[in-house]
Amino acid sequence: MTDTPNLRPATRLVHAGHARTPFGETAEALFLTSGFVYDSAEDAEATFQGSLTHYQYSRFGNPTVAALEERLAAIEGAEACRATASGMAAVHAALTAGLRAGDRVVASRALFGSCHWIVSTLLPRFGIECVFVDGTDLGQWRDTLATPTKIVLLETPSNPMLEIVDLAAIAALAHAAGALVVVDNVFATPLLQQPLSLGADIVVYSCTKHIDGQGRALGGAVLGRRAWIEEVLQPYLRNTGPALSPFNAWLLLKGLETLPLRVAAAGRNAERLAEYLSNHPAVARVWYPTRADHPQAALAKAQMQGGGTLVTFALCGGKPAAFAFLNALRLIRISNNLGDTKSLITHPATTTHYRIGAEERARLGIGDGVLRLSVGIEDVADLEDDLGQALAAGR
């Protein structure tokens, strides 16, 4: 196995976690197996007792999945990682693995629709108190975290309005309340933001997004301290079964190799498109984390190493203008996915955030004219041309 701690991120994303078999293959081996055999009944017994290290069953662990986990941990700077079948499986496991009836969760209100549902609807069914706060309001965090809390959940930049939450400040308040801080870092990727270094305890990803980056595979990951991963998370995953398939793990491993190239290229395109859109008369407003007109631009620049690949903008004319614009696009495709090499766009009010309701959308600023653009790696001039002709057609 390649020793990677002193290597730079792009190199770790190619080499970390690569344990070659005796055949000496160049690419990571793909272990498409559900189970594993033992040399003796005694070895099987010792494996289940924990005195012998041996793979047992791919729901518990698999060499290809383990390679992905090691590589993700290496780039995140985490002690340990566990992969899951999807990003939402990762979020769900990170929250529920250590919660009990009577516990308290505080979450930033600006969450992806399914994450919002877990906090607003699912967890309260099991006697868990859940409180939402405005993620950008330190006063609300301070007041709410004056009460002992078990978990704090937030995403930054948020989906879809690209709000930036002060990770170091919130982590300090959360730890004083006895809480673990769980950060959904999917928009920033591990390259542009390292929540653990800013005080977070647990980081979750939808690997379906930038980590795969090519629209091929679902996957998720939970990263944090080894003791919490092994003692709290691993028993939960082992017994509830949100296992990542070895094939998807292999695809995600290959995706990680090109992650720096794709994120850099898409980020450059996103910066240019944000500027282009901000100057168009049909566009009412643009949100991009590192633009001077973003309300948390200074914070974004302080805790991120770039603005990322997402641009959110609002069209004059509300839903009719937004739908006319979407239907006029020729190159950029309508999809609720993101982080792809292809540029993708969605209307959050009728897709990803439809089920949180109109009142909650209004509170979050997700108007009917808001669109979320996931910028790909196409030639940016072609993307500008497509946006321009669609904006003209939609007016």
Sequence and secondary structure as in RCSB ss.txt:
>XXXX:A:sequence
MTDTPNLRPATRLVHAGHARTPFGETAEALFLTSGFVYDSAEDAEATFQGSLTHYQYSRFGNPTVAALEERLAAI
EGAEACRATASGMAAVHAALTAGLRAGDRVVASRALFGSCHWIVSTLLPRFGIECVFVDGTDLGQWRDTLATPTK
IVLLETPSNPMLEIVDLAAIAALAHAAGALVVVDNVFATPLLQQPLSLGADIVVYSCTKHIDGQGRALGGAVLGR
RAWIEEVLQPYLRNTGPALSPFNAWLLLKGLETLPLRVAAAGRNAERLAEYLSNHPAVARVWYPTRADHPQAALA
KAQMQGGGTLVTFALCGGKPAAFAFLNALRLIRISNNLGDTKSLITHPATTTHYRIGAEERARLGIGDGVLRLSV
GIEDVADLEDDLGQALAAGR
>XXXX:A:secstr
    TTS HHHHHHHTT    TT  SS      SB   SSHHHHHHHHHTSS    BTTT  HHHHHHHHHHHHH
HT SEEEEESSHHHHHHHHHHTT  TT EEEEES   HHHHHIIIIIHHHTT EEEEE TT HHHHHHHTTS  S
EEEEESS TTT     HHHHHHHHHHTT EEEEE TTTHHHH  GGGGT SEEEEETTTTTT SS    EEEEE 
HHHIIIIIHHHHHHH     HHHHHHHHHHHHTHHHHHHHHHHHHHHHHHHHHT TTEEEEE TTSTTSTTHHHH
HHH SS  SEEEEEETTHHHHHHHHHHH SSSEE S  S SS EEE GGGTTTGGG HHHHHHHT  TTEEEEE 
 SS HHHHHHHHHHHHHHH 
